[in-house]
Amino acid sequence: MDRNTLKPVIYTGLFLVPFIPFLVSSEFFFPFITTKAFVWRIIVEIIFAAWVLLARNHPEYRPRKSVILYALASFLAIVGLSDLFGVAPIKSFWSNYERMEGFISLIHLGMFFLIIGSVFKEADWKRWWNTSLAASALMIFYCLFQLLGAVQIHQGGVRVDGTLGNASYLAVYMLFHIFIAAFFMLREKKDTTLKWIYGTLILLQMFILYETATRGAILGLLGGLALVALLNVRNRENRVMERASIAVLVALIVVVSWFYLSRNSSFVQNSPVLERFANISTEELKQGGRSFVWPMAIKGFKERPILGWGQDNFNYVFDEHYDPRMYMLEPWFDRAHNIFLDWMVASGILGILSYLSLYIALLYSTWRKAGFSYSEKSILSGLLAAYFFHNFFVFDQLISYILFATLLSYVHSRTEVSLVKTVPAIKSGEPSPLAAALVLGSLAVSMYWINIKPIIANTSLINALVHAQGSPEDQILSIADFKRAHGESRLGRPEVVEQVVTATPGLISGTLSVEEKNDFYSFANNAIVGQAEDLSTDARYQLIAGVFHTQTGSLDEAVKYLTRAKELIPGKPQVYIELARVYYAKGDKNKAIETLRFVSEIVPELAPQMEEYIRQIQNN
């Protein structure tokens, strides 16, 4: 495998990355997340192996040093320590199907950063960014079909979400590409047609961003544009940018003023998007989830201020500081919905400082080291400001991580200082058979453990859920599928356990033979009890274990796990209602009534419903 073989492999993989946002397969559990993540990891691992072999014999493809590289390395090292010494290291490493993050994802982002930053030259970067812009154009057409009703909006309602399955995910995708398109439109000096293409693309991207109705991203865009304009009002390098900036500032002032004065008009109130902005109020903020989880995050940070709780462990903070007034919101929060608070909880003061250092290193390199024109610097600064603001209200996900890592790597590649002189040169040529064997062997191992086994587990879970709804023969297959899903990989195992509990009533009460039911019960019991013990301080899985034992008639065991859940998340009505149900089933009406009345005390709004339950108990 020489350079002529390895480079095409690397370039092919890198140029496939912009099309990952389109990948969705119903064969996967959490298809909008896992499909993209598995393909991304496979691509990165393959091209990383090829890059290692290429860089071994060709020093020009080895890593370069820059302030961005040091900031990213520090961030990864600190988060790795936080995960290792956090409350659930295995969970922090693997994450779950719903998020597909964890330290394993950060490793892949670091690998991607090294590869693309070491291999690409300026011409390659231009082609890659333009490929990504072309992909964004395809996304625009897909979104237009959604708006026309020809394609389903996956979240329901009117907030367009593209193939990302979430309006806020699509919003940040468009946000990045708006500024990248502006960056290359500014760079284009000769081709007027291409300038018009970039300009048209920007307008369409803005339109789609508007249709996501994502307030943080839209306000971030306005703020980013305002920053670009302010930076260019005295741009002596480019008089056109100077005049355009004044026009943009005037337009922004006019639009914002008009909106403020018209916020109560029928035009604004009848618009699904504008109405979301017009009705932002202190009361709305108080009732929203962020008003509860942001203070929780700060409390959690104070409890573990140095290295935090580890990735994917916000739920422990949520359990400890749960407020009964959250009963009307989604039942479980695994994120603070603010990336900065999320990193404070996950990795403490060291982690959040290292994360913020990425922004600082990027800004410093853009303005001092990268050799951009003044106008280009301002556009990249506007992008960073818009992304920063957007992240105050959301958490990152794979696509935004990829775009941010790419931006970091692009600026890094413009500022890099070669490390080649400090590394002994190796004669160029084909990698030695031993080196190739070691790299390819490592690739095979990582591919098997990190991708193939988790993919088998994931698809087996989908098959299990489908078969559980079918004939007796299908239900037998479902049991085998559940066992395979649970045993193949640690990734997603807690979610498998949840689905096992959901499927238990149907399988136990169905037409399976007694032997088959016993077999499933034995597996399910071991899996659920094992999960509850493995995550013994996670209220969610104590509750799940309690529900399972209630379903299967093991009432004393149900009381044990539900009591444990009550201790871990005091004040959550669902736990007390489940506990009251078990007390009633055990024949202890007084305890059931006492438990339901406690729910009325902690959540007065639920008092009428609890009183109805109490009447039913007393009359039976």
C-alpha positions as CSV (number, residue, x, y, z in Angstrom):
1,M,0.0,0.0,0.0
2,D,1.8,3.1,-1.2
3,R,0.9,6.7,-1.3
4,N,-1.1,6.2,-4.5
5,T,-3.4,3.7,-2.7
6,L,-3.6,5.4,0.7
7,K,-4.4,8.9,-0.4
8,P,-7.5,8.0,-2.5
9,V,-8.8,6.0,0.5
10,I,-8.3,9.0,2.8
11,Y,-9.7,11.6,0.4
12,T,-12.7,9.4,-0.5
13,G,-13.6,9.1,3.2
14,L,-13.2,12.8,3.9
15,F,-15.4,13.8,1.0
16,L,-18.1,11.4,2.1
17,V,-18.3,13.1,5.5
18,P,-20.5,16.1,4.2
19,F,-23.2,13.6,3.2
20,I,-23.5,11.9,6.6
21,P,-26.4,14.2,7.6
22,F,-28.6,12.5,5.0
23,L,-28.2,9.0,6.5
24,V,-31.3,7.6,8.2
25,S,-32.3,3.9,8.3
26,S,-35.3,2.5,10.0
27,E,-33.3,-0.7,10.5
28,F,-31.6,1.1,13.5
29,F,-32.9,2.1,16.9
30,F,-32.9,5.9,17.1
31,P,-32.4,6.0,13.3
32,F,-31.6,9.7,12.9
33,I,-28.7,9.4,15.4
34,T,-27.3,5.9,15.2
35,T,-27.2,5.6,11.4
36,K,-25.1,8.7,11.1
37,A,-22.9,7.9,14.0
38,F,-22.0,4.3,13.0
39,V,-21.2,5.3,9.4
40,W,-19.1,8.3,10.7
41,R,-17.1,6.1,13.0
42,I,-16.5,3.5,10.4
43,I,-15.3,6.1,7.9
44,V,-13.0,7.8,10.5
45,E,-11.5,4.5,11.6
46,I,-10.7,3.4,8.0
47,I,-9.2,6.7,6.9
48,F,-7.2,7.0,10.2
49,A,-5.6,3.6,9.6
50,A,-4.7,4.7,6.0
51,W,-3.4,8.0,7.4
52,V,-1.2,6.3,9.9
53,L,0.4,4.2,7.2
54,L,0.8,7.3,5.0
55,A,2.2,9.5,7.6
56,R,4.7,6.8,8.8
57,N,6.6,7.0,5.5
58,H,5.8,10.5,4.3
59,P,6.6,13.2,6.9
60,E,4.6,15.9,5.1
61,Y,1.4,14.2,6.2
62,R,2.3,14.1,9.9
63,P,0.6,16.2,12.5
64,R,1.6,19.9,12.8
65,K,1.6,21.9,16.0
66,S,-0.6,24.9,16.6
67,V,-2.3,26.5,19.5
68,I,-5.6,24.9,18.4
69,L,-4.0,21.5,18.4
70,Y,-2.7,22.0,22.0
71,A,-6.1,23.3,23.1
72,L,-7.9,20.3,21.6
73,A,-5.4,17.8,23.1
74,S,-5.8,19.4,26.5
75,F,-9.6,19.3,26.2
76,L,-9.6,15.6,25.2
77,A,-7.1,14.7,28.0
78,I,-9.2,16.5,30.7
79,V,-12.5,15.0,29.6
80,G,-10.8,11.6,29.5
81,L,-9.8,12.0,33.1
82,S,-13.2,13.2,34.0
83,D,-14.8,10.2,32.5
84,L,-12.3,7.8,34.1
85,F,-12.9,9.2,37.6
86,G,-16.6,10.1,37.1
87,V,-19.5,8.3,38.6
88,A,-20.1,5.8,35.7
89,P,-16.9,5.4,33.6
90,I,-18.3,2.8,31.2
91,K,-21.4,4.8,30.6
92,S,-19.2,7.9,30.0
93,F,-17.1,6.0,27.5
94,W,-19.9,4.5,25.4
95,S,-22.9,6.9,25.9
96,N,-26.1,5.4,24.5
97,Y,-28.1,5.1,21.3
98,E,-30.1,8.3,21.8
99,R,-27.0,10.5,22.0
100,M,-24.1,8.4,20.5
101,E,-21.6,10.6,22.2
102,G,-19.3,9.6,25.1
103,F,-15.5,9.7,25.1
104,I,-15.5,7.3,22.1
105,S,-17.1,10.0,20.0
106,L,-14.5,12.6,21.1
107,I,-11.7,10.2,20.2
108,H,-13.2,9.9,16.7
109,L,-13.4,13.7,16.4
110,G,-9.8,14.0,17.5
111,M,-8.8,11.5,14.8
112,F,-10.8,13.4,12.2
113,F,-9.2,16.6,13.2
114,L,-5.7,15.2,12.8
115,I,-6.4,13.5,9.5
116,I,-8.1,16.4,7.6
117,G,-5.7,19.0,9.1
118,S,-2.6,17.0,8.1
119,V,-3.7,15.9,4.6
120,F,-5.6,18.9,3.2
121,K,-4.0,21.8,1.4
122,E,-5.8,25.0,0.7
123,A,-7.2,23.8,-2.6
124,D,-8.5,20.6,-0.9
125,W,-10.1,22.7,1.8
126,K,-11.9,24.8,-0.8
127,R,-13.3,21.7,-2.5
128,W,-14.3,20.1,0.8
129,W,-16.2,23.2,2.0
130,N,-17.9,23.6,-1.4
131,T,-18.9,19.9,-1.2
132,S,-20.4,20.6,2.2
133,L,-22.2,23.6,0.7
134,A,-23.5,21.5,-2.1
135,A,-24.8,19.0,0.5
136,S,-26.5,21.8,2.3
137,A,-28.2,22.7,-1.0
138,L,-29.6,19.2,-1.2
139,M,-30.8,19.5,2.4
140,I,-32.6,22.7,1.4
141,F,-34.5,20.9,-1.3
142,Y,-35.4,18.2,1.1
143,C,-36.7,20.8,3.6
144,L,-38.7,22.5,0.9
145,F,-40.5,19.3,0.1
146,Q,-41.2,19.0,3.9
147,L,-42.7,22.5,3.8
148,L,-44.8,21.6,0.8
149,G,-46.1,18.5,2.6
150,A,-44.5,16.1,0.1
151,V,-42.2,14.7,2.8
152,Q,-43.0,14.2,6.5
153,I,-41.6,16.6,9.1
154,H,-40.4,14.0,11.5
155,Q,-40.9,15.9,14.8
156,G,-44.5,16.7,13.8
157,G,-45.8,20.3,13.7
158,V,-44.4,22.9,11.4
159,R,-40.8,23.1,12.5
160,V,-38.8,21.7,9.5
161,D,-36.1,19.2,10.6
162,G,-34.7,17.8,7.3
163,T,-33.0,14.4,7.6
164,L,-31.6,15.3,11.0
165,G,-34.9,14.6,12.9
166,N,-34.7,17.6,15.1
167,A,-35.3,21.3,14.2
168,S,-32.5,22.6,16.4
169,Y,-30.0,20.2,14.8
170,L,-31.0,21.4,11.4
171,A,-30.7,25.0,12.5
172,V,-27.1,24.8,13.6
173,Y,-26.3,22.9,10.4
174,M,-27.7,25.8,8.3
175,L,-26.1,28.3,10.7
176,F,-22.6,27.0,9.9
177,H,-23.2,26.9,6.2
178,I,-24.6,30.4,6.0
179,F,-21.3,31.9,7.2
180,I,-19.2,29.4,5.2
181,A,-21.1,30.4,2.0
182,A,-20.5,34.1,2.8
183,F,-16.8,33.3,3.4
184,F,-16.4,31.8,-0.1
185,M,-18.6,34.4,-1.8
186,L,-16.3,37.1,-0.4
187,R,-13.3,35.2,-1.6
188,E,-14.6,34.8,-5.1
189,K,-13.1,37.6,-7.1
190,K,-13.7,36.8,-10.7
191,D,-16.6,34.4,-11.3
192,T,-19.8,36.6,-11.0
193,T,-22.0,33.6,-11.6
194,L,-20.4,31.7,-8.6
195,K,-21.0,34.8,-6.4
196,W,-24.6,34.7,-7.3
197,I,-24.8,31.0,-6.5
198,Y,-23.3,31.6,-3.1
199,G,-25.6,34.5,-2.5
200,T,-28.7,32.6,-3.5
201,L,-27.6,29.7,-1.3
202,I,-27.2,32.0,1.7
203,L,-30.8,33.3,1.2
204,L,-32.2,29.8,1.0
205,Q,-30.2,28.7,4.0
206,M,-31.5,31.6,6.0
207,F,-35.1,30.7,4.9
208,I,-34.7,27.2,6.1
209,L,-33.1,28.3,9.3
210,Y,-36.1,30.6,9.8
211,E,-38.5,27.7,9.2
212,T,-36.8,25.7,12.0
213,A,-38.2,28.3,14.4
214,T,-35.1,27.7,16.5
215,R,-34.8,30.9,18.5
216,G,-31.2,30.4,19.7
217,A,-29.9,29.8,16.2
218,I,-31.9,32.6,14.7
219,L,-30.8,35.1,17.3
220,G,-27.3,33.8,17.0
221,L,-27.4,34.5,13.3
222,L,-28.6,38.0,13.8
223,G,-25.9,38.6,16.4
224,G,-23.2,37.0,14.2
225,L,-24.2,39.2,11.3
226,A,-24.2,42.3,13.5
227,L,-20.7,41.4,14.7
228,V,-19.4,41.0,11.2
229,A,-21.0,44.3,10.2
230,L,-19.5,46.1,13.3
231,L,-16.1,44.7,12.5
232,N,-16.3,46.0,9.0
233,V,-17.8,49.5,9.4
234,R,-14.2,50.9,9.2
235,N,-12.7,48.2,6.9
236,R,-10.1,50.0,4.9
237,E,-9.1,46.9,3.0
238,N,-12.4,46.4,1.4
239,R,-14.6,49.4,0.8
240,V,-17.5,47.2,-0.6
241,M,-17.6,45.3,2.7
242,E,-17.5,48.6,4.6
243,R,-20.6,49.9,2.7
244,A,-22.3,46.6,2.9
245,S,-21.8,46.4,6.6
246,I,-23.4,49.8,7.2
247,A,-26.4,48.6,5.1
248,V,-26.6,45.3,7.2
249,L,-26.6,47.3,10.4
250,V,-29.3,49.6,9.3
251,A,-31.4,46.6,8.0
252,L,-31.0,44.8,11.3
253,I,-32.0,47.9,13.3
254,V,-35.1,48.3,11.1
255,V,-36.1,44.7,11.3
256,V,-35.7,44.4,15.0
257,S,-37.5,47.7,15.6
258,W,-40.3,46.7,13.4
259,F,-40.7,43.4,15.1
260,Y,-40.7,44.9,18.6
261,L,-43.4,47.4,17.6
262,S,-45.5,44.8,15.8
263,R,-45.1,42.0,18.2
264,N,-48.7,42.0,19.2
265,S,-50.1,42.4,15.7
266,S,-52.1,39.6,14.1
267,F,-49.4,39.2,11.4
268,V,-46.9,38.2,14.1
269,Q,-49.2,36.3,16.3
270,N,-50.5,34.2,13.4
271,S,-47.0,33.3,12.3
272,P,-45.8,30.0,13.9
273,V,-42.2,31.3,13.8
274,L,-42.6,34.9,14.8
275,E,-45.1,34.1,17.5
276,R,-42.4,32.0,19.2
277,F,-40.2,35.1,19.5
278,A,-43.0,37.5,20.3
279,N,-44.2,35.5,23.2
280,I,-40.9,35.0,24.9
281,S,-41.5,36.1,28.5
282,T,-40.2,35.8,32.0
283,E,-43.1,33.5,32.9
284,E,-42.4,31.3,29.9
285,L,-38.8,30.9,30.9
286,K,-39.8,30.1,34.5
287,Q,-42.1,27.3,33.3
288,G,-39.7,25.9,30.7
289,G,-37.3,23.0,31.4
290,R,-34.2,25.2,31.3
291,S,-35.3,27.2,34.3
292,F,-35.1,24.0,36.3
293,V,-32.1,22.2,34.8
294,W,-29.8,25.2,34.6
295,P,-29.8,25.7,38.4
296,M,-29.5,22.0,38.8
297,A,-26.4,22.0,36.7
298,I,-24.8,24.8,38.7
299,K,-25.5,22.8,41.9
300,G,-24.0,19.7,40.4
301,F,-20.9,21.6,39.3
302,K,-20.4,22.9,42.9
303,E,-20.6,19.3,44.2
304,R,-17.8,18.1,41.9
305,P,-16.0,21.3,40.8
306,I,-12.6,20.0,39.6
307,L,-13.3,17.1,37.1
308,G,-17.1,16.9,37.2
309,W,-19.3,13.9,37.0
310,G,-18.1,12.4,33.7
311,Q,-19.9,12.6,30.3
312,D,-23.5,11.4,30.1
313,N,-23.9,11.6,33.8
314,F,-26.2,14.7,34.1
315,N,-29.0,12.4,35.1
316,Y,-27.4,11.9,38.5
317,V,-27.5,15.6,39.1
318,F,-31.1,15.6,37.8
319,D,-32.1,12.9,40.3
320,E,-30.5,14.6,43.2
321,H,-32.0,18.0,42.6
322,Y,-35.3,17.1,41.0
323,D,-38.1,19.6,41.5
324,P,-41.6,18.2,41.8
325,R,-42.8,21.2,39.8
326,M,-41.2,19.5,36.7
327,Y,-44.0,16.9,36.7
328,M,-45.5,18.4,33.5
329,L,-42.2,18.4,31.6
330,E,-40.5,15.4,30.0
331,P,-39.8,12.8,32.7
332,W,-36.0,12.6,32.4
333,F,-33.4,15.2,31.5
334,D,-29.9,13.9,30.5
335,R,-28.6,17.3,29.4
336,A,-28.7,20.9,30.8
337,H,-29.6,22.2,27.3
338,N,-26.7,24.6,27.5
339,I,-23.4,23.2,26.2
340,F,-21.3,25.2,28.7
341,L,-23.3,24.0,31.7
342,D,-23.1,20.5,30.2
343,W,-19.3,20.6,30.1
344,M,-19.2,22.1,33.6
345,V,-21.2,19.2,35.0
346,A,-19.3,16.6,32.9
347,S,-15.8,17.8,33.4
348,G,-15.7,20.5,36.1
349,I,-13.8,23.7,36.0
350,L,-10.9,22.1,34.1
351,G,-13.2,20.8,31.5
352,I,-15.1,24.0,30.8
353,L,-12.0,26.1,30.7
354,S,-10.4,23.7,28.2
355,Y,-13.6,23.7,26.2
356,L,-13.6,27.5,26.1
357,S,-10.0,27.5,25.2
358,L,-11.0,26.0,21.8
359,Y,-13.0,29.2,21.1
360,I,-10.1,31.4,22.3
361,A,-7.5,29.4,20.3
362,L,-9.7,29.6,17.2
363,L,-10.2,33.3,17.5
364,Y,-6.5,34.0,18.3
365,S,-5.4,31.8,15.3
366,T,-7.9,33.4,13.0
367,W,-6.8,37.0,13.7
368,R,-3.1,36.5,14.4
369,K,-1.8,33.4,12.6
370,A,-4.0,32.2,9.7
371,G,-3.2,34.8,7.1
372,F,-6.9,35.6,6.3
373,S,-8.0,38.9,5.0
374,Y,-9.7,41.3,7.5
375,S,-13.1,40.5,6.0
376,E,-12.5,36.8,6.1
377,K,-11.5,37.1,9.8
378,S,-14.7,39.0,10.6
379,I,-16.9,36.3,8.9
380,L,-15.3,33.5,10.8
381,S,-15.6,35.5,14.0
382,G,-19.3,36.0,13.3
383,L,-19.7,32.3,12.7
384,L,-18.0,31.5,16.0
385,A,-20.1,34.2,17.9
386,A,-23.4,32.8,16.3
387,Y,-22.5,29.2,17.2
388,F,-21.4,30.3,20.8
389,F,-24.8,32.0,21.4
390,H,-26.7,29.1,19.9
391,N,-25.0,26.8,22.3
392,F,-26.3,28.6,25.3
393,F,-29.7,27.0,24.6
394,V,-28.8,23.6,23.3
395,F,-26.3,20.8,23.4
396,D,-24.0,19.7,20.6
397,Q,-24.7,16.6,18.5
398,L,-22.7,14.7,15.9
399,I,-23.2,17.0,13.0
400,S,-22.5,20.2,14.9
401,Y,-19.4,18.5,16.4
402,I,-18.2,17.5,13.0
403,L,-18.6,21.1,11.6
404,F,-16.9,22.6,14.6
405,A,-14.0,20.1,14.5
406,T,-13.7,20.9,10.8
407,L,-13.6,24.6,11.4
408,L,-10.9,24.1,14.1
409,S,-8.9,21.9,11.7
410,Y,-9.2,24.4,8.8
411,V,-7.8,27.3,10.8
412,H,-5.2,25.0,12.4
413,S,-4.0,23.9,9.0
414,R,-3.5,27.6,8.1
415,T,-1.5,28.3,11.2
416,E,0.4,25.0,11.6
417,V,4.1,24.8,12.3
418,S,5.6,21.6,11.1
419,L,6.8,19.0,13.6
420,V,8.6,17.0,10.9
421,K,12.0,18.4,11.8
422,T,11.8,16.9,15.3
423,V,10.8,13.5,14.0
424,P,13.4,11.1,12.5
425,A,12.8,10.9,8.8
426,I,11.8,7.5,7.4
427,K,12.7,6.7,3.8
428,S,9.6,7.2,1.7
429,G,8.0,4.2,0.1
430,E,5.6,1.5,1.0
431,P,4.9,0.8,4.7
432,S,6.7,-2.3,6.0
433,P,4.6,-5.5,6.1
434,L,4.8,-5.5,9.9
435,A,3.6,-1.9,10.2
436,A,0.7,-2.6,7.7
437,A,-0.2,-5.8,9.6
438,L,-0.3,-3.9,13.0
439,V,-2.4,-1.1,11.7
440,L,-4.8,-3.3,9.8
441,G,-5.1,-5.6,12.7
442,S,-5.9,-2.7,15.0
443,L,-8.4,-1.5,12.5
444,A,-10.1,-4.9,12.5
445,V,-10.3,-5.0,16.3
446,S,-11.7,-1.5,16.6
447,M,-14.1,-2.1,13.8
448,Y,-15.4,-5.3,15.5
449,W,-15.7,-3.9,19.0
450,I,-16.7,-0.3,18.3
451,N,-18.9,-0.8,15.3
452,I,-19.9,-4.3,14.3
453,K,-21.0,-5.6,17.7
454,P,-22.9,-2.4,18.6
455,I,-24.6,-2.5,15.2
456,I,-25.6,-6.1,15.7
457,A,-27.0,-5.1,19.1
458,N,-28.8,-2.1,17.8
459,T,-30.5,-3.9,14.8
460,S,-31.3,-6.9,17.0
461,L,-33.2,-4.5,19.4
462,I,-35.3,-3.3,16.4
463,N,-36.0,-6.8,15.3
464,A,-37.0,-7.8,18.9
465,L,-39.5,-4.9,19.1
466,V,-41.0,-5.9,15.7
467,H,-41.2,-9.6,16.5
468,A,-42.7,-9.0,19.9
469,Q,-45.8,-7.7,18.2
470,G,-46.2,-10.7,15.9
471,S,-47.2,-14.3,16.0
472,P,-46.0,-16.8,18.7
473,E,-43.3,-17.9,16.3
474,D,-42.3,-14.2,16.0
475,Q,-42.3,-13.8,19.7
476,I,-39.9,-16.7,20.1
477,L,-37.6,-14.8,17.7
478,S,-38.1,-11.7,19.8
479,I,-36.7,-13.4,22.9
480,A,-33.6,-14.4,20.9
481,D,-33.3,-10.9,19.5
482,F,-33.5,-9.3,23.0
483,K,-30.8,-11.7,24.3
484,R,-28.5,-10.8,21.4
485,A,-29.2,-7.1,21.7
486,H,-28.3,-7.3,25.4
487,G,-25.3,-9.4,25.1
488,E,-23.5,-8.1,22.1
489,S,-22.4,-4.7,23.3
490,R,-22.3,-2.3,26.3
491,L,-23.4,0.5,24.0
492,G,-27.1,0.8,24.4
493,R,-27.6,-1.9,27.0
494,P,-29.6,0.3,29.4
495,E,-32.0,1.1,26.5
496,V,-32.3,-2.6,25.7
497,V,-33.3,-3.2,29.3
498,E,-36.0,-0.5,29.1
499,Q,-37.4,-2.1,26.0
500,V,-37.4,-5.5,27.7
501,V,-39.5,-4.1,30.5
502,T,-41.9,-2.6,28.0
503,A,-42.2,-5.9,26.1
504,T,-42.6,-8.0,29.2
505,P,-46.4,-7.8,29.7
506,G,-47.1,-8.8,26.1
507,L,-44.7,-11.7,26.0
508,I,-45.5,-13.1,29.5
509,S,-49.3,-12.9,28.9
510,G,-49.1,-14.2,25.3
511,T,-49.4,-17.6,23.8
512,L,-45.8,-18.7,24.4
513,S,-45.3,-22.0,26.2
514,V,-44.6,-22.1,29.9
515,E,-41.0,-23.1,29.2
516,E,-40.6,-20.2,26.7
517,K,-42.1,-17.7,29.2
518,N,-39.9,-18.9,32.0
519,D,-36.9,-18.6,29.7
520,F,-37.8,-15.0,28.8
521,Y,-38.5,-14.2,32.5
522,S,-35.1,-15.6,33.6
523,F,-33.3,-13.5,31.0
524,A,-35.3,-10.4,31.7
525,N,-34.9,-10.6,35.4
526,N,-31.2,-11.1,35.2
527,A,-30.8,-8.3,32.7
528,I,-32.9,-5.8,34.7
529,V,-31.5,-6.7,38.1
530,G,-28.0,-6.6,36.7
531,Q,-28.7,-3.1,35.2
532,A,-30.2,-1.8,38.5
533,E,-27.1,-3.1,40.4
534,D,-24.7,-1.7,37.8
535,L,-26.3,1.7,37.9
536,S,-27.3,1.5,41.6
537,T,-27.4,5.3,42.1
538,D,-29.4,5.9,38.9
539,A,-33.1,6.5,39.9
540,R,-34.3,5.7,36.4
541,Y,-33.2,2.1,36.4
542,Q,-34.3,1.5,40.0
543,L,-37.7,2.7,38.9
544,I,-37.6,0.5,35.8
545,A,-36.6,-2.5,37.9
546,G,-39.5,-1.8,40.3
547,V,-42.0,-1.6,37.4
548,F,-40.7,-4.9,36.0
549,H,-41.2,-6.7,39.3
550,T,-44.6,-5.2,39.6
551,Q,-45.6,-6.5,36.2
552,T,-44.3,-10.0,37.0
553,G,-45.9,-10.1,40.5
554,S,-42.7,-9.9,42.6
555,L,-44.2,-7.3,44.8
556,D,-41.6,-7.4,47.6
557,E,-38.8,-6.9,45.1
558,A,-40.8,-4.1,43.5
559,V,-41.1,-2.3,46.8
560,K,-37.3,-2.7,47.3
561,Y,-36.4,-1.0,44.0
562,L,-39.1,1.6,44.1
563,T,-38.0,2.6,47.6
564,R,-34.5,2.9,46.4
565,A,-35.7,5.1,43.5
566,K,-37.6,7.3,46.0
567,E,-34.4,7.8,48.0
568,L,-32.5,8.8,44.9
569,I,-35.1,11.1,43.4
570,P,-37.3,12.3,46.2
571,G,-40.2,14.3,45.0
572,K,-40.8,12.6,41.6
573,P,-44.6,11.8,41.5
574,Q,-44.2,8.9,39.1
575,V,-42.2,6.9,41.7
576,Y,-44.7,7.4,44.4
577,I,-47.6,6.5,42.2
578,E,-45.9,3.3,41.2
579,L,-45.2,2.6,44.9
580,A,-48.8,3.2,45.8
581,R,-49.9,0.7,43.1
582,V,-47.6,-1.9,44.6
583,Y,-48.9,-1.3,48.1
584,Y,-52.4,-1.7,46.9
585,A,-51.6,-4.9,45.1
586,K,-50.1,-6.2,48.4
587,G,-53.3,-5.4,50.1
588,D,-51.9,-2.5,52.2
589,K,-54.5,0.2,51.3
590,N,-53.4,2.5,54.1
591,K,-49.9,2.8,52.8
592,A,-51.2,3.2,49.2
593,I,-53.4,6.1,50.3
594,E,-50.7,7.6,52.5
595,T,-48.3,7.6,49.5
596,L,-50.8,9.2,47.1
597,R,-51.6,11.9,49.6
598,F,-47.9,12.7,49.8
599,V,-48.0,13.2,46.0
600,S,-50.8,15.8,46.6
601,E,-48.6,17.6,49.1
602,I,-45.6,17.9,46.9
603,V,-47.5,18.7,43.7
604,P,-50.8,20.3,44.7
605,E,-51.9,20.4,41.0
606,L,-52.1,16.6,41.1
607,A,-54.3,16.6,44.2
608,P,-57.6,16.0,42.2
609,Q,-56.1,13.1,40.4
610,M,-54.7,11.6,43.5
611,E,-58.0,12.0,45.3
612,E,-59.7,10.1,42.5
613,Y,-57.2,7.2,42.9
614,I,-57.8,7.2,46.7
615,R,-61.6,7.0,46.2
616,Q,-61.1,4.0,43.8
617,I,-58.9,2.3,46.5
618,Q,-61.4,2.9,49.2
619,N,-64.3,1.6,47.2
620,N,-62.6,-1.6,46.2
